[in-house]
Amino acid sequence: MSKSLYDLLRQIGLSDGEAKVYLALLTLGSVTVHRIKEETHLHRTTIYDFLEKLLNKGLASYVVKNGVNYYQAAHPNKLLDFLKEKEDLVQQSLPALTQLSQLPQEEVKMEVYRGPEALKSVLNDVLRLGKDYVIFGVDETMFKEKFGPFMEQFFTKEKRLKFHERILTSDDAKFVYDKPTTDYRFISRKYFNPTPTYVWGDNVAMLIWDPLTVIRIKSAKLADSYLKYFEILWLIAEDRPRSKWPKGK
């Protein structure tokens, strides 16, 4: 394994194991996990974990031959796409980061959480506050896929507590939750930011899907700024009757 190439992959954001497995795939071509294990000397179980992460990043693929998975590396050009996606995430967060730079440090508390429990923690805090709130950039198909049963429980509790959410989603959305506590408006895809952003009380939380990460910021001024921005978009967004909301499958 070339140490310089390994170091490069580490610098652009791959983990130690991801870098080793990706380089092994580039070297070996289309191979089984057993062959990757021979090349990298990594544990078989961790190889599957690293392959899953490379697949999610678009840096690997696989085909099934006679019931066996054969993995191969994506073309190295895909690394540029990977870097561009990270750059896009930074661009999407710039408004919040810019707002932070203009606030006194003592007024701001920032926390970063990983994994499914991160979003559940935010929604449970929304329930504890028990007040109407707003959300930008929602693709409900993602929430249904990843948090289906939890979301249904959440809406039940929201209804019992008698507060509502206003949600901005894309005008080409395929599915929304038709619940008595939800109200959607639809904004043109070209103005749609696909980073779900919650604003409740003095809090702003941004959800990044891959890897599942929540950036939560407690700041009254920042929350007020985001709420004002939301209200502007709410006024120009399309207000469809519920009968015309997308139902999905």
N, C-alpha and C positions, 0 to 999 in steps of 0.2 A: 504493500500500500504506500502510495506517495504521500509523505508527510506534508509536503507543501499543499497538495490538493486537499488533504484532510483538514489542514489548518484553515484553508480558504472556506470550506464548507461549514466549519465551526464558526467562522467569523460572520457568515451571512445568516446564521441562525439555526442551523441543524444541530441536534444533540450529538453527543459522542457516538452513540449507537446508530443513529440515523446516518451520520456521515460514513461510518464503516460499512454499513449495509449498502448504501447507495454506491460507494466506490466498488464494492464487491460485485454488484449487479452490472456496473459499467464494464468491469473487467471480464466477467464470466458470460454475460449475455442472459438468455432465458434459462433459469435454473430453479431447482427445488430448494426448499428450506434446508434440507440436509446438506446440499452442496454449499449453501451460504454459510452454514455452521462450520463446515470444513475450512472455508476460506477465512472466516472472521474469528473463529474460536469463541463466539458468543453462545450463550445458553439458548437452546431452541425456543423456549417460551418468550424470552426477550426479543428474539428475532421477529417473531410474529407481531409483537407490540411495535417494533420499529418499522416493519413493513406496513402495518396499518397506518402509522403516522405519515409515511412516505406516500401511501396511496391517497390519503386525505389531502396532502399538499400537492398532489398531481405530479409527483416525482417518480412514481413507479406504477406499473400496471401488472396484470397477470392474465394468463390463459389457462384453461383446464384441459389437460390431455390425459385420457384414460383415468379420469377421476382424481388426478393429481394437479395441484396448482404449480404453475411455472411462472416465476416472477422475473421482471426485467425492468431496467432503469428507463425512465423517460429521457428523451434527448436532452443534453446539457443546456440547450436553449431554454428549456422550461425553468431553469434556475432564474433566468431574467424575469419570467412571469411571477415566480415566487417572490422575488424582491419587489416587483411592481405592486403586488398585493399588499405587502407590508407597508410600502410607501403610501398606498391608498388609505390604509387604516390610519396612518399618521395624519394624512390630509383630512380625513373625516373627524379626527379628534382635535384638529387645530382650533376651531372656535372655542371649545371648552378650555383648551390649554392657554389660549390667548387671554380668555377671561380670567383664568387663574393668575396669570402674570400681572394683572392689573389690580389684584386684590391683596390686602395685607395678609401676610402668611398666617397670622394667628386666627384669621377668620375662616380658614379652610382646613378641612380634614379629608384626606383622600385614602381610600382603601381599594386593593385589588384582590379579587377572589377568582379561583379557578374551579371548573367542574359544574355539574348540574345543580349542586346545592347552592351555588352562588346566586343564580336567578331565584331559586326558592326563598333564599334569605331576603332578597329585595322585596318579593311579593308578600312575604309574611310581614315585613316591616310596613308595607303599604296598608295591609289589613289592620295592623296595630294603630296606625295613625287614623284610619277610618274616615278619610276625607276624599272628596273628588280629586282626580289627578289626570295627567295627560301623558300621552306616549307618541313619539315620532317614529317614523321609519320601520313600521311593523310589517313583517311578512308572516301572517298567521299560520301558513302551511308549515313553517319551521317550528312554531310553538306547538302545533297539534302533533307533529311527528315526534318531537323530542320530549314534550311535557304533557301529552294528552290527558291522562287521568288526573294529574296534579292541577292542570288548568280548569278542568271541570269542577274539582273541589274548590278551587279559588273562586270561581264565579258564584258557586253556591254560598260561600261565606260572604262574598261581596254583596250579594242580594240581601242576605240576612242583616248585614250591617247598614244597608240602605245608602250606599254611595256609588258613584258612577265614574267611568273612565271615558275620556274622549281620545280617539286614536286616529292618527294620520297614516294611511296606507297608500299603496300605489294604485293608480287607476286601472292597471291590468292585473290586480290581485285575483287569485283563483278561489280564495276561501277567506271568510271572516266568521267570527263567532257571533251568531245572532242571539244575544243574551239581553235581558231587560236592563242590565247595568252597563252595556256598551253602546257607544255611538261612534260611528266611523264617518270620516270624510276622505275623499279620494283625490290624490294629487298626481299630476303628470309624472310619468316615470323619469323624465329628464331632470326633474327637480327632486326626485325621491332619493333620500339618503338611506341606504339599506342597513344602517346601524341602529337597532332599536334603542331609543333613549327615553328613559322614564324621568318625569319631573313630579315629585310629591313633597309637600311641605318644604323644608329647606334642603332637599336632596335632589341630586341629578345622578342617574346611573346609566352607563352606556354598556350595551351587550355586544361582545364580539363572538361570533359563532365558532370560529376555528383558529386555535383551540378555544373552547367555551370559556370565556373570561368576562367578568363584570368589573368595570371601573366605577366606583361609587365615590361621589364627591359631596360633602356636606358644606354648603355655603348658601346663605340666604340670598346674597346678591347674585350669585351665579344662577340659582334656581329661578329667581325673578327675571333675570335676563333671558333664560331659555323659555320661560312661560310667555313672555312678551313676544318672542320670536314665534312660538307655537300659535299664538292668537292671530298673528299676521297671516300665517299659512292657513289657519283654519278658515279665515274669512274668504280666501281665494280658492280653497279646495272645493271639489264637487260634493254637494250634499244630495246623495241618492236616497230615495225611499227604501225602506227595509225590503220591500218586495223585489227590489232590483239588486240587492246585495249578492255577491258571489257566494254560492253554497258549496262549491267543491264537489267531491264525489261522496 
